[in-house]
């Protein structure tokens, strides 16, 4: 058990669990303290995992905290709070999982999977109508194929939900307006996307001409299953505001051109998976370099770009 091999989130979780034990005058840190500390995290990774696993995150949280307050307390409170045998076992199990996954650092999601072997956590999972295999599947979905190779690795998890808008989900919920008069453009986009090669359409036009409407029309047709089978997938629109505002957080490196200065950031590969990804730019001096996107693409992926140009910049393009 080497804390030097823990990610920042894991270190913070253990420290928060220790503080919880002190606050409740408990003699040791149990798996319940570790789970409660994860639940108190602002990023809400554990709640996201429970939800993706098909469980009720609020029920899970209530079960954990209800059992936590039932633990016996000491009066006067102990001077030192150490790991209980069960908590230490969970961390050792997590370390074994880390090595099996070939991670260099112990991530908090790996610790969560290990905690699921403890009876107290299994009780909470049962209350939330899920089990350990469901949690493991949800963790794999959130993490993807990435390995944990830095202390800040968790910041790259589930990037699509943080930095993109699922247009298909919006269409399913009836949040997109009907698209009128853009059927030809939508069909042309579908034909390009359905190609095996050279399948990256580019929507070019002045602001307000209907580029977003074309994409929303595509999302609506995906919901209606009025597209080829190869396009029955998710459709994401990158939230450029969120990407740029968080660009100082590595490993995000967005390539922006402004006043002849190139500021480097990186668009992480998690944003460009096997889903369709739409990217919009409202200024002609803002763009993501194609090399960055191409490096993240694999066979079968598709990117659609929408660009806004002024009349002057469009001349000769």
C-alpha positions in Angstrom: 0.0 0.0 0.0 1.9 3.0 -1.3 0.0 6.4 -1.3 2.6 7.7 -3.7 0.9 5.5 -6.4 -2.5 7.0 -5.7 -4.2 9.6 -7.8 -5.1 12.9 -6.3 -8.8 11.9 -6.1 -7.9 8.7 -4.2 -5.7 10.6 -1.8 -8.5 13.1 -1.2 -11.0 10.3 -0.7 -8.9 8.6 2.0 -8.2 11.9 3.7 -11.9 12.8 3.6 -12.8 9.4 5.0 -10.4 9.9 7.8 -11.9 13.3 8.6 -15.4 11.7 8.6 -14.3 9.1 11.1 -13.0 11.9 13.3 -16.2 13.9 13.0 -18.3 10.9 14.1 -15.8 9.9 16.8 -15.3 6.5 15.2 -12.2 4.5 16.0 -11.3 3.5 12.5 -11.9 4.2 8.8 -14.3 1.6 7.4 -15.5 1.0 3.8 -18.6 3.0 4.7 -16.4 6.1 5.4 -14.6 5.6 2.1 -17.9 5.3 0.2 -19.4 8.3 2.0 -16.3 10.4 1.2 -16.7 9.5 -2.5 -20.4 10.5 -2.3 -19.4 13.9 -0.9 -17.1 14.6 -3.8 -18.3 17.5 -5.9 -17.5 15.7 -9.2 -19.9 12.9 -8.2 -18.1 10.0 -9.9 -19.7 7.4 -7.6 -23.2 8.8 -8.2 -22.6 8.7 -11.9 -21.4 5.1 -11.7 -24.5 4.0 -9.7 -26.8 5.8 -12.2 -25.1 4.3 -15.3 -25.3 0.9 -13.6 -29.1 1.3 -13.5 -29.4 2.0 -9.8 -30.9 4.8 -7.7 -28.0 7.1 -6.6 -30.0 8.8 -3.9 -31.1 5.4 -2.4 -27.5 4.3 -2.5 -26.3 7.4 -0.7 -29.0 7.2 1.9 -28.2 3.6 2.7 -24.5 4.4 3.1 -25.0 7.4 5.4 -27.7 5.6 7.4 -25.4 2.7 8.1 -22.5 5.1 8.8 -24.3 6.9 11.6 -25.1 3.5 13.2 -21.4 2.7 13.8 -20.3 2.9 17.4 -18.6 6.1 18.5 -16.0 6.7 21.3 -16.1 9.2 24.0 -13.6 10.8 24.3 -12.9 10.6 20.5 -9.7 8.7 19.6 -6.6 10.7 19.0 -5.6 8.6 16.0 -7.9 7.1 13.3 -6.5 4.3 11.3 -7.8 2.0 8.6 -10.0 -0.9 9.7 -9.1 -4.4 8.6 -11.9 -4.3 5.9 -10.9 -0.9 4.5 -7.2 -2.0 4.4 -8.3 -5.2 2.6 -10.3 -3.1 0.1 -7.3 -0.9 -0.7 -5.1 -4.0 -1.2 -7.7 -5.4 -3.5 -7.8 -2.1 -5.4 -4.0 -2.2 -5.7 -4.2 -5.7 -7.2 -6.8 -4.5 -9.7 -4.6 -1.5 -10.5 -1.7 -3.8 -11.4 -4.0 -6.1 -13.4 -5.3 -3.1 -15.4 -1.7 -1.9 -15.9 -2.4 1.4 -14.3 0.5 3.4 -12.8 -1.8 5.0 -10.2 -4.7 3.8 -8.1 -7.8 5.6 -9.3 -10.9 6.2 -7.2 -13.1 4.1 -9.6 -10.8 1.1 -9.0 -11.1 1.6 -5.3 -14.9 1.7 -5.7 -14.9 -1.6 -7.5 -12.8 -3.1 -4.7 -15.2 -1.7 -2.1 -18.1 -3.5 -3.7 -16.7 -6.7 -2.3 -17.3 -5.5 1.3 -20.6 -6.5 2.9 -21.5 -3.0 4.0 -21.3 -1.7 0.4 -23.0 -4.7 -1.0 -26.0 -3.9 1.3 -26.2 -0.4 -0.2 -25.9 -1.7 -3.7 -28.7 -4.1 -3.0 -30.9 -1.2 -1.7 -30.1 0.6 -5.0 -31.1 -2.5 -7.0 -27.6 -3.1 -8.5 -24.7 -5.4 -8.0 -20.9 -5.5 -8.4 -20.9 -6.6 -12.1 -23.2 -3.7 -12.9 -20.8 -1.3 -11.2 -17.8 -2.8 -13.0 -19.6 -2.4 -16.3 -20.5 1.3 -15.5 -16.9 2.0 -14.5 -15.6 0.5 -17.8 -18.1 2.6 -19.7 -17.0 5.8 -18.0 -13.3 5.1 -18.1 -13.3 3.7 -21.6 -10.0 2.2 -22.8 -7.9 4.8 -21.0 -5.2 3.7 -18.5 -4.6 5.7 -15.4 -1.1 7.0 -15.9 -1.1 10.2 -13.9 -2.3 11.6 -10.6 -5.0 13.6 -12.4 -6.3 10.8 -14.6 -9.9 11.0 -13.3 -10.4 14.5 -14.8 -10.6 12.9 -18.3 -13.4 10.5 -17.4 -16.7 10.7 -19.2 -15.6 13.8 -21.1 -18.6 13.6 -23.5 -21.1 14.3 -20.7 -18.9 17.2 -19.5 -18.0 18.9 -22.8 -20.6 17.8 -25.3 -24.4 17.9 -25.8 -26.1 14.6 -26.9 -28.4 15.8 -29.7 -30.0 12.4 -30.1 -31.0 12.4 -26.4 -32.5 15.9 -26.9 -34.5 14.7 -29.9 -35.8 11.7 -27.9 -37.0 14.1 -25.2 -38.7 16.4 -27.7 -36.4 19.3 -27.0 -35.5 20.0 -30.6 -37.7 22.2 -32.9 -39.0 20.7 -36.2 -36.7 21.4 -39.1 -38.4 22.7 -42.2 -36.9 23.4 -45.6 -33.6 21.6 -45.0 -34.4 18.1 -46.2 -32.0 18.2 -49.2 -29.1 19.3 -47.0 -29.9 16.7 -44.4 -29.9 13.9 -47.1 -26.6 15.1 -48.5 -25.0 15.0 -45.0 -26.4 11.5 -44.5 -24.9 10.4 -47.8 -21.5 11.7 -46.9 -21.5 10.2 -43.4 -22.6 6.8 -44.7 -19.4 6.6 -46.9 -16.7 4.2 -45.9 -14.0 6.9 -46.7 -14.0 10.7 -46.9 -17.0 10.7 -44.6 -16.5 14.1 -42.9 -19.0 16.6 -44.1 -18.4 20.3 -43.5 -21.2 22.8 -43.1 -20.2 26.3 -44.2 -22.2 29.4 -44.1 -23.0 32.7 -42.5 -24.4 32.8 -39.0 -28.1 32.0 -38.9 -28.4 30.2 -42.3 -29.3 26.9 -40.6 -26.2 24.8 -40.0 -27.4 23.8 -36.6 -30.8 23.1 -38.0 -29.3 20.6 -40.4 -27.6 18.8 -37.6 -30.7 18.8 -35.4 -32.6 17.4 -38.3 -30.1 14.6 -38.6 -30.5 13.9 -34.9 -34.3 13.7 -35.3 -34.0 11.3 -38.2 -31.7 9.1 -36.1 -34.4 8.9 -33.5 -37.0 8.0 -36.1 -34.5 5.4 -37.5 -34.8 7.2 -40.9 -31.0 6.8 -41.5 -28.8 3.9 -42.7 -28.0 1.3 -40.0 -24.4 2.5 -39.8 -25.7 5.9 -38.6 -27.8 4.5 -35.8 -25.6 6.0 -33.1 -25.3 9.0 -30.8 -24.7 12.5 -32.1 -22.7 14.9 -30.0 -22.2 18.6 -30.3 -19.0 19.8 -28.6 -19.6 22.6 -26.1 -16.8 24.9 -27.2 -17.4 27.3 -24.3 -16.9 24.5 -21.8 -13.8 23.2 -23.6 -12.2 26.6 -23.8 -13.0 27.5 -20.2 -11.4 24.3 -19.1 -8.5 24.4 -21.5 -5.9 25.2 -18.9 -6.6 21.8 -17.3 -4.3 19.2 -18.8 -4.5 17.0 -20.9 -7.0 19.3 -22.8 -5.0 21.1 -25.5 -7.2 23.0 -27.9 -5.5 24.6 -30.9 -6.7 28.2 -31.2 -5.4 30.8 -33.6 -5.7 34.4 -32.3 -3.7 37.4 -33.4 -1.2 35.2 -35.1 -0.5 33.4 -31.8 -1.2 29.7 -31.5 -2.2 28.7 -28.0 -1.9 24.9 -27.6 -4.4 22.8 -25.9 -5.4 19.2 -26.6 -8.8 17.8 -27.4 -8.7 14.5 -25.6 -9.5 11.3 -27.6 -12.5 10.6 -25.4 -14.4 13.3 -27.2 -13.9 11.6 -30.6 -14.8 7.9 -30.2 -17.2 5.9 -32.4 -19.9 8.5 -32.1 -20.6 11.3 -34.5 -19.1 14.5 -33.2 -20.3 18.0 -34.4 -18.1 21.0 -33.8 -19.2 24.6 -34.3 -17.1 27.8 -34.5 -18.7 31.2 -34.5 -15.5 33.1 -35.4 -13.3 32.6 -38.5 -10.1 32.9 -36.3 -11.1 30.0 -34.1 -10.5 26.4 -35.2 -9.2 23.1 -34.1 -6.3 21.9 -36.1 -7.1 18.8 -38.2 -3.9 17.0 -37.1 -5.3 16.9 -33.5 -8.6 15.4 -34.6 -7.1 13.0 -37.1 -4.8 11.5 -34.4 -7.8 10.6 -32.3 -9.9 9.0 -35.0 -10.1 5.3 -35.8 -11.8 3.4 -38.6 -15.5 4.0 -38.6 -15.5 7.3 -36.8 -16.9 10.5 -38.3 -16.6 14.2 -37.5 -18.9 16.8 -38.9 -17.7 20.4 -38.7 -19.8 23.6 -39.0 -17.9 26.8 -39.8 -19.1 30.4 -39.8 -17.3 32.8 -42.1 -17.6 36.5 -42.8 -18.1 37.5 -46.4 -14.5 38.8 -46.5 -13.0 35.6 -45.2 -15.1 33.4 -47.4 -13.9 35.0 -50.6 -11.4 32.8 -52.3 -12.0 29.9 -49.9 
